[in-house]
Amino acid sequence: MSNEKQSLIESLREAESQFHELMPVRDGYSKLFFRSLFWFALFSVLYTVVTGL
């Protein structure tokens, strides 16, 4: 279970890195902004799925 959970976290971080590479601005504040957007969207979708069950 730990390996599955770790691989899920690694894949989410990889997706986050790819998401930031697509953004045109490369400074630190933009990375923080897009990282926040990514995680907010992820948790919003998870919340919607869990509460919709």
VENJOPE-V677288 format. One record per pair of residues at least 4 apart in sequence whose C-alpha atoms are under 6 Angstrom apart, sorted by the first residue. I is the first residue (numbers start at 1). J is the second residue. Records with the same first field share a line. If there is no record, write none. Layout:
BEGIN
I: J, J
END
This chain:
BEGIN
2: 6
31: 35
36: 40
40: 44
43: 47
48: 52
END
